[in-house]
């Protein structure tokens, strides 16, 4: 799952949502434990969601179908494409209109920019400027996302060609997401209830 799915799965609590963003930026258990409790819970949930998703049988099978040239990168690419599937079927997955939900994300990240790392603050400003949250299913936006991922990656990779994976496996990606997302929702809700 990528940013948008992580925020949806984090539920309505602002700390959980901000923690969902911090999940890729806070390294190590000591750093997580040093966070305020709500943010720490959001980071822990983010990590659980990544592990649950990566090990789900449907995702494992889909990654195997991508072929050896994509093997190391298929997980990253599918995470982005799963957010595209979330936007595509938004009304199935959420009761709040996507534009309102997106505005809420942008507002949260802007209001609490002092609590996030500079790299995440730059990403948040870019996301607000390009209307990222409502455009994950837009081909031009997907190309921008994958080009950015490829630039940040240190060595040659097929990341920039991520949209080609969508072209090749779109029905399978959509089916996998539709199986995976409700399962993740139940697990995330149970985690938040217990934590």
C-alpha positions as CSV (number, residue, x, y, z in Angstrom):
1,X,0.0,0.0,0.0
2,X,1.1,3.5,-0.7
3,X,0.4,6.8,1.0
4,X,-3.3,7.2,0.4
5,X,-4.2,3.6,1.4
6,X,-2.1,4.0,4.5
7,X,-4.0,7.1,5.5
8,X,-7.4,5.5,4.9
9,X,-6.4,2.4,6.8
10,X,-5.2,4.6,9.7
11,X,-8.8,5.7,10.4
12,X,-10.0,9.1,11.4
13,X,-7.5,10.0,14.2
14,X,-5.1,12.7,13.1
15,X,-2.1,11.2,15.0
16,X,-2.7,7.8,13.5
17,X,-2.9,9.4,10.0
18,X,0.3,11.5,10.6
19,X,2.0,8.4,11.9
20,X,0.9,6.6,8.7
21,X,3.0,9.1,6.8
22,X,5.9,8.9,9.1
23,X,6.1,5.1,8.7
24,X,8.6,5.4,5.8
25,X,10.7,8.1,7.5
26,X,11.1,6.9,11.1
27,X,13.8,4.2,11.3
28,X,14.3,1.8,14.2
29,X,12.3,0.9,17.3
30,X,14.0,3.4,19.5
31,X,12.9,6.3,17.1
32,X,9.4,5.0,17.1
33,X,9.3,4.7,20.9
34,X,10.5,8.3,21.2
35,X,7.4,9.6,19.3
36,X,4.2,10.7,21.0
37,X,2.0,7.6,21.6
38,X,-0.5,8.4,18.8
39,X,2.2,9.0,16.2
40,X,4.0,5.8,17.3
41,X,0.8,3.8,16.9
42,X,0.4,5.2,13.4
43,X,4.0,4.2,12.5
44,X,3.5,0.7,14.0
45,X,0.3,0.3,12.0
46,X,2.1,1.4,8.8
47,X,4.7,-1.2,9.3
48,X,2.1,-3.9,10.0
49,X,0.2,-3.0,6.9
50,X,3.3,-3.3,4.8
51,X,4.1,-6.7,6.2
52,X,0.5,-7.9,5.9
53,X,0.2,-6.7,2.3
54,X,3.6,-8.1,1.2
55,X,2.8,-11.5,2.6
56,X,-0.8,-11.8,1.5
57,X,-1.1,-14.8,-0.9
58,X,-2.8,-12.8,-3.6
59,X,0.0,-10.2,-3.6
60,X,2.7,-12.9,-3.5
61,X,1.0,-14.5,-6.6
62,X,0.7,-11.2,-8.4
63,X,4.3,-10.3,-7.8
64,X,5.3,-13.7,-9.2
65,X,3.3,-12.9,-12.4
66,X,5.3,-9.7,-13.0
67,X,8.3,-11.7,-14.2
68,X,12.0,-11.7,-13.2
69,X,12.8,-8.3,-14.7
70,X,10.4,-6.7,-12.2
71,X,11.1,-8.9,-9.2
72,X,13.0,-6.5,-6.9
73,X,10.7,-3.6,-7.7
74,X,7.3,-5.1,-8.2
75,X,6.4,-4.5,-4.6
76,X,7.1,-0.7,-4.8
77,X,5.3,-0.5,-8.1
78,X,2.2,-2.4,-6.9
79,X,2.0,-0.2,-3.8
80,X,1.5,2.8,-6.1
81,X,-0.9,1.0,-8.4
82,X,-2.9,-0.2,-5.4
83,X,-3.5,3.5,-4.6
84,X,-4.6,4.0,-8.2
85,X,-7.1,1.2,-7.6
86,X,-8.3,2.8,-4.4
87,X,-8.9,6.1,-6.2
88,X,-10.6,4.3,-9.1
89,X,-13.2,2.7,-6.8
90,X,-13.2,5.4,-4.1
91,X,-16.9,5.4,-3.5
92,X,-16.8,1.7,-2.7
93,X,-14.1,2.2,-0.1
94,X,-15.0,5.4,1.7
95,X,-18.0,7.5,2.5
96,X,-16.2,10.9,2.4
97,X,-15.9,12.4,-1.1
98,X,-12.3,12.0,-2.4
99,X,-11.8,15.8,-2.8
100,X,-12.8,16.4,0.8
101,X,-10.6,13.5,2.0
102,X,-7.7,14.9,0.0
103,X,-8.2,18.4,1.4
104,X,-8.1,16.9,4.9
105,X,-4.7,15.2,4.2
106,X,-3.2,18.3,2.8
107,X,-4.5,20.4,5.7
108,X,-3.1,17.8,8.3
109,X,0.3,17.8,6.7
110,X,0.4,21.6,6.4
111,X,-0.8,22.2,10.0
112,X,1.7,19.8,11.5
113,X,4.7,20.3,9.2
114,X,6.9,21.1,12.2
115,X,6.4,17.5,13.3
116,X,7.5,15.9,10.1
117,X,11.0,15.4,8.5
118,X,12.0,18.0,5.8
119,X,11.8,15.3,3.0
120,X,8.2,14.5,4.0
121,X,7.4,18.3,4.2
122,X,8.7,18.8,0.6
123,X,6.6,15.8,-0.6
124,X,3.5,17.1,1.2
125,X,3.9,20.5,-0.5
126,X,4.3,18.9,-3.9
127,X,1.3,16.5,-3.3
128,X,-0.9,19.5,-2.4
129,X,0.3,21.5,-5.4
130,X,-0.4,18.7,-8.0
131,X,-3.6,17.4,-6.3
132,X,-1.9,14.0,-5.9
133,X,-4.5,12.3,-3.7
134,X,-7.3,12.7,-6.3
135,X,-5.1,11.9,-9.3
136,X,-3.5,8.5,-8.4
137,X,-5.5,7.0,-11.2
138,X,-4.4,9.6,-13.8
139,X,-1.8,8.2,-16.2
140,X,0.2,11.5,-16.3
141,X,0.4,11.5,-12.5
142,X,1.4,7.8,-12.4
143,X,4.2,8.6,-14.9
144,X,5.4,11.5,-12.7
145,X,5.3,9.3,-9.6
146,X,7.3,6.5,-11.2
147,X,9.8,9.0,-12.7
148,X,10.4,10.4,-9.3
149,X,10.9,7.0,-7.7
150,X,13.4,6.1,-10.4
151,X,15.3,9.4,-9.9
152,X,15.6,8.7,-6.1
153,X,16.7,5.1,-6.6
154,X,20.5,4.8,-6.6
155,X,20.9,2.3,-9.4
156,X,19.2,1.5,-12.7
157,X,15.7,0.0,-12.2
158,X,12.5,-0.5,-14.1
159,X,10.7,1.9,-11.7
160,X,10.0,4.5,-14.4
161,X,8.3,1.8,-16.5
162,X,5.8,1.2,-13.7
163,X,2.7,2.2,-15.8
164,X,3.7,-0.6,-18.2
165,X,3.0,-3.1,-15.4
166,X,-0.5,-1.6,-15.1
167,X,-1.0,-2.0,-18.9
168,X,0.0,-5.6,-18.8
169,X,-1.7,-6.8,-15.6
170,X,-4.5,-4.3,-14.9
171,X,-7.3,-6.8,-14.3
172,X,-5.1,-8.9,-12.0
173,X,-4.0,-5.8,-10.1
174,X,-7.6,-4.7,-9.6
175,X,-8.7,-8.1,-8.5
176,X,-5.8,-8.4,-6.1
177,X,-6.6,-5.0,-4.6
178,X,-10.3,-5.8,-4.2
179,X,-9.3,-9.0,-2.3
180,X,-6.6,-7.3,-0.3
181,X,-8.0,-4.0,0.8
182,X,-11.1,-5.2,2.8
183,X,-8.8,-7.8,4.5
184,X,-6.3,-5.0,5.5
185,X,-9.2,-2.8,6.7
186,X,-10.3,-5.5,9.2
187,X,-6.8,-6.1,10.4
188,X,-6.0,-2.4,10.7
189,X,-9.2,-1.8,12.7
190,X,-8.4,-4.7,15.0
191,X,-4.9,-3.4,15.5
192,X,-6.1,0.1,16.4
193,X,-8.7,-1.2,18.7
194,X,-6.2,-3.2,20.7
195,X,-3.2,-0.9,20.6
